Amino acid sequence: MPVVRPSDAVVHEIHGARFLSYATPLSGSEELCAWRGEIPAGTKAPVHTVTREEIFHLLTGELLITLDGHADRITAGDTVIINSGTAFGVENPTRQTATSWVTTSIGLRAELADGSVIIPPWAN
């Protein structure tokens, strides 16, 4: 059974947020990937359509989440289920960093409005 210590997490930064990946094929996972996200105050990530279902759990802070154009404020302890094909946006309009835990299946892709595709290294 692989144990991934905090010091083993791989750090990636994109669109103003920081991602610490724990479960990936590189760490021994065969089907799922999981990471902690750190979303600084004032961050607004671009809306992107996901190709795999994501489970987004907010550990600390408060965020404005947009799913297919519908905005909803979430707070620590809330979980958002983001189905495959959903346009998803994240904004932190507060003055503190929010942290999240995300789980999805390996192979997630994110398509931006301009048609470009992001292949997140922490999900593959």
ChimeraX commands (.cxc) that place a marker at each C-alpha (Angstrom):
marker #1 position 0.00,0.00,0.00 radius 0.5
marker #1 position 1.65,3.28,-1.08 radius 0.5
marker #1 position 1.75,6.00,1.54 radius 0.5
marker #1 position 2.18,9.52,0.21 radius 0.5
marker #1 position 3.60,11.91,2.77 radius 0.5
marker #1 position 3.03,15.67,2.56 radius 0.5
marker #1 position 6.67,16.09,1.60 radius 0.5
marker #1 position 6.07,13.73,-1.37 radius 0.5
marker #1 position 3.25,15.82,-2.86 radius 0.5
marker #1 position 4.07,17.30,-6.26 radius 0.5
marker #1 position 3.35,21.04,-6.48 radius 0.5
marker #1 position 1.92,22.71,-9.60 radius 0.5
marker #1 position 0.78,26.31,-10.07 radius 0.5
marker #1 position -1.69,27.50,-12.70 radius 0.5
marker #1 position -4.12,30.43,-13.04 radius 0.5
marker #1 position -3.03,31.85,-9.68 radius 0.5
marker #1 position -3.79,28.68,-7.69 radius 0.5
marker #1 position -1.45,26.09,-6.22 radius 0.5
marker #1 position -2.13,22.35,-6.52 radius 0.5
marker #1 position -0.44,19.70,-4.39 radius 0.5
marker #1 position -1.01,16.30,-5.98 radius 0.5
marker #1 position -1.00,13.25,-3.74 radius 0.5
marker #1 position -2.68,10.45,-5.71 radius 0.5
marker #1 position -1.56,10.05,-9.33 radius 0.5
marker #1 position -0.20,7.20,-11.45 radius 0.5
marker #1 position 3.29,8.40,-10.46 radius 0.5
marker #1 position 2.45,7.88,-6.77 radius 0.5
marker #1 position 0.86,4.47,-7.34 radius 0.5
marker #1 position -2.81,5.20,-8.05 radius 0.5
marker #1 position -4.39,3.15,-10.82 radius 0.5
marker #1 position -7.84,4.77,-11.22 radius 0.5
marker #1 position -8.17,7.93,-9.14 radius 0.5
marker #1 position -6.24,11.10,-8.56 radius 0.5
marker #1 position -6.54,13.54,-5.68 radius 0.5
marker #1 position -5.03,16.86,-4.80 radius 0.5
marker #1 position -5.25,19.75,-2.40 radius 0.5
marker #1 position -5.88,23.12,-3.96 radius 0.5
marker #1 position -4.86,26.46,-2.48 radius 0.5
marker #1 position -6.90,29.31,-3.96 radius 0.5
marker #1 position -5.52,32.71,-2.84 radius 0.5
marker #1 position -7.69,35.70,-2.09 radius 0.5
marker #1 position -8.78,37.50,-5.24 radius 0.5
marker #1 position -8.12,34.53,-7.55 radius 0.5
marker #1 position -10.56,33.97,-10.41 radius 0.5
marker #1 position -9.83,30.87,-12.47 radius 0.5
marker #1 position -11.17,30.75,-16.03 radius 0.5
marker #1 position -14.33,28.75,-16.66 radius 0.5
marker #1 position -13.43,25.34,-18.04 radius 0.5
marker #1 position -15.41,22.27,-19.08 radius 0.5
marker #1 position -14.24,19.06,-17.41 radius 0.5
marker #1 position -14.09,15.67,-19.13 radius 0.5
marker #1 position -14.36,13.60,-15.93 radius 0.5
marker #1 position -16.51,13.89,-12.85 radius 0.5
marker #1 position -14.83,15.80,-10.02 radius 0.5
marker #1 position -15.65,15.81,-6.33 radius 0.5
marker #1 position -14.61,19.21,-4.94 radius 0.5
marker #1 position -14.63,19.50,-1.13 radius 0.5
marker #1 position -13.88,22.87,0.48 radius 0.5
marker #1 position -11.65,22.42,3.53 radius 0.5
marker #1 position -11.22,26.07,4.56 radius 0.5
marker #1 position -12.49,29.44,3.43 radius 0.5
marker #1 position -15.24,30.49,1.08 radius 0.5
marker #1 position -15.53,30.41,-2.71 radius 0.5
marker #1 position -17.88,31.39,-5.49 radius 0.5
marker #1 position -18.39,28.31,-7.69 radius 0.5
marker #1 position -20.05,28.49,-11.12 radius 0.5
marker #1 position -21.55,25.37,-12.72 radius 0.5
marker #1 position -22.96,25.78,-16.24 radius 0.5
marker #1 position -23.50,29.51,-15.62 radius 0.5
marker #1 position -25.16,29.13,-12.19 radius 0.5
marker #1 position -23.14,30.71,-9.36 radius 0.5
marker #1 position -23.26,29.47,-5.78 radius 0.5
marker #1 position -21.27,30.51,-2.72 radius 0.5
marker #1 position -19.76,27.60,-0.81 radius 0.5
marker #1 position -18.11,27.53,2.61 radius 0.5
marker #1 position -15.81,25.15,4.47 radius 0.5
marker #1 position -17.35,21.69,4.69 radius 0.5
marker #1 position -19.38,21.99,1.47 radius 0.5
marker #1 position -18.88,19.48,-1.33 radius 0.5
marker #1 position -19.59,20.17,-5.00 radius 0.5
marker #1 position -20.19,17.35,-7.49 radius 0.5
marker #1 position -19.03,18.44,-10.93 radius 0.5
marker #1 position -20.29,16.08,-13.61 radius 0.5
marker #1 position -18.37,15.38,-16.80 radius 0.5
marker #1 position -19.21,17.99,-19.45 radius 0.5
marker #1 position -19.98,20.72,-16.91 radius 0.5
marker #1 position -18.58,24.23,-17.35 radius 0.5
marker #1 position -16.90,24.97,-14.02 radius 0.5
marker #1 position -15.48,28.19,-12.60 radius 0.5
marker #1 position -13.90,29.07,-9.25 radius 0.5
marker #1 position -13.47,32.50,-7.69 radius 0.5
marker #1 position -12.19,33.53,-4.29 radius 0.5
marker #1 position -13.70,36.96,-3.62 radius 0.5
marker #1 position -12.55,36.95,0.03 radius 0.5
marker #1 position -9.40,38.17,1.76 radius 0.5
marker #1 position -8.14,34.72,2.79 radius 0.5
marker #1 position -6.78,31.70,0.97 radius 0.5
marker #1 position -9.27,28.86,0.56 radius 0.5
marker #1 position -8.17,25.22,0.50 radius 0.5
marker #1 position -9.94,22.35,-1.22 radius 0.5
marker #1 position -9.59,18.61,-1.72 radius 0.5
marker #1 position -10.45,17.28,-5.17 radius 0.5
marker #1 position -10.86,13.70,-6.32 radius 0.5
marker #1 position -11.43,12.59,-9.91 radius 0.5
marker #1 position -10.50,9.76,-12.22 radius 0.5
marker #1 position -7.17,9.69,-14.00 radius 0.5
marker #1 position -7.30,11.35,-17.43 radius 0.5
marker #1 position -9.18,14.55,-16.56 radius 0.5
marker #1 position -8.95,17.29,-19.20 radius 0.5
marker #1 position -10.24,20.85,-19.00 radius 0.5
marker #1 position -11.36,22.77,-22.07 radius 0.5
marker #1 position -11.33,26.58,-21.92 radius 0.5
marker #1 position -13.83,28.82,-23.71 radius 0.5
marker #1 position -11.27,29.60,-26.44 radius 0.5
marker #1 position -11.05,25.88,-27.29 radius 0.5
marker #1 position -7.66,25.31,-25.71 radius 0.5
marker #1 position -7.28,22.19,-23.60 radius 0.5
marker #1 position -5.47,21.94,-20.28 radius 0.5
marker #1 position -4.11,18.53,-19.34 radius 0.5
marker #1 position -3.49,18.97,-15.63 radius 0.5
marker #1 position -0.33,17.12,-14.62 radius 0.5
marker #1 position -1.81,16.50,-11.16 radius 0.5
marker #1 position -4.72,14.50,-12.74 radius 0.5
marker #1 position -2.73,12.26,-15.05 radius 0.5
marker link #1:1,2 radius 0.2
marker link #1:2,3 radius 0.2
marker link #1:3,4 radius 0.2
marker link #1:4,5 radius 0.2
marker link #1:5,6 radius 0.2
marker link #1:6,7 radius 0.2
marker link #1:7,8 radius 0.2
marker link #1:8,9 radius 0.2
marker link #1:9,10 radius 0.2
marker link #1:10,11 radius 0.2
marker link #1:11,12 radius 0.2
marker link #1:12,13 radius 0.2
marker link #1:13,14 radius 0.2
marker link #1:14,15 radius 0.2
marker link #1:15,16 radius 0.2
marker link #1:16,17 radius 0.2
marker link #1:17,18 radius 0.2
marker link #1:18,19 radius 0.2
marker link #1:19,20 radius 0.2
marker link #1:20,21 radius 0.2
marker link #1:21,22 radius 0.2
marker link #1:22,23 radius 0.2
marker link #1:23,24 radius 0.2
marker link #1:24,25 radius 0.2
marker link #1:25,26 radius 0.2
marker link #1:26,27 radius 0.2
marker link #1:27,28 radius 0.2
marker link #1:28,29 radius 0.2
marker link #1:29,30 radius 0.2
marker link #1:30,31 radius 0.2
marker link #1:31,32 radius 0.2
marker link #1:32,33 radius 0.2
marker link #1:33,34 radius 0.2
marker link #1:34,35 radius 0.2
marker link #1:35,36 radius 0.2
marker link #1:36,37 radius 0.2
marker link #1:37,38 radius 0.2
marker link #1:38,39 radius 0.2
marker link #1:39,40 radius 0.2
marker link #1:40,41 radius 0.2
marker link #1:41,42 radius 0.2
marker link #1:42,43 radius 0.2
marker link #1:43,44 radius 0.2
marker link #1:44,45 radius 0.2
marker link #1:45,46 radius 0.2
marker link #1:46,47 radius 0.2
marker link #1:47,48 radius 0.2
marker link #1:48,49 radius 0.2
marker link #1:49,50 radius 0.2
marker link #1:50,51 radius 0.2
marker link #1:51,52 radius 0.2
marker link #1:52,53 radius 0.2
marker link #1:53,54 radius 0.2
marker link #1:54,55 radius 0.2
marker link #1:55,56 radius 0.2
marker link #1:56,57 radius 0.2
marker link #1:57,58 radius 0.2
marker link #1:58,59 radius 0.2
marker link #1:59,60 radius 0.2
marker link #1:60,61 radius 0.2
marker link #1:61,62 radius 0.2
marker link #1:62,63 radius 0.2
marker link #1:63,64 radius 0.2
marker link #1:64,65 radius 0.2
marker link #1:65,66 radius 0.2
marker link #1:66,67 radius 0.2
marker link #1:67,68 radius 0.2
marker link #1:68,69 radius 0.2
marker link #1:69,70 radius 0.2
marker link #1:70,71 radius 0.2
marker link #1:71,72 radius 0.2
marker link #1:72,73 radius 0.2
marker link #1:73,74 radius 0.2
marker link #1:74,75 radius 0.2
marker link #1:75,76 radius 0.2
marker link #1:76,77 radius 0.2
marker link #1:77,78 radius 0.2
marker link #1:78,79 radius 0.2
marker link #1:79,80 radius 0.2
marker link #1:80,81 radius 0.2
marker link #1:81,82 radius 0.2
marker link #1:82,83 radius 0.2
marker link #1:83,84 radius 0.2
marker link #1:84,85 radius 0.2
marker link #1:85,86 radius 0.2
marker link #1:86,87 radius 0.2
marker link #1:87,88 radius 0.2
marker link #1:88,89 radius 0.2
marker link #1:89,90 radius 0.2
marker link #1:90,91 radius 0.2
marker link #1:91,92 radius 0.2
marker link #1:92,93 radius 0.2
marker link #1:93,94 radius 0.2
marker link #1:94,95 radius 0.2
marker link #1:95,96 radius 0.2
marker link #1:96,97 radius 0.2
marker link #1:97,98 radius 0.2
marker link #1:98,99 radius 0.2
marker link #1:99,100 radius 0.2
marker link #1:100,101 radius 0.2
marker link #1:101,102 radius 0.2
marker link #1:102,103 radius 0.2
marker link #1:103,104 radius 0.2
marker link #1:104,105 radius 0.2
marker link #1:105,106 radius 0.2
marker link #1:106,107 radius 0.2
marker link #1:107,108 radius 0.2
marker link #1:108,109 radius 0.2
marker link #1:109,110 radius 0.2
marker link #1:110,111 radius 0.2
marker link #1:111,112 radius 0.2
marker link #1:112,113 radius 0.2
marker link #1:113,114 radius 0.2
marker link #1:114,115 radius 0.2
marker link #1:115,116 radius 0.2
marker link #1:116,117 radius 0.2
marker link #1:117,118 radius 0.2
marker link #1:118,119 radius 0.2
marker link #1:119,120 radius 0.2
marker link #1:120,121 radius 0.2
marker link #1:121,122 radius 0.2
marker link #1:122,123 radius 0.2
marker link #1:123,124 radius 0.2
view
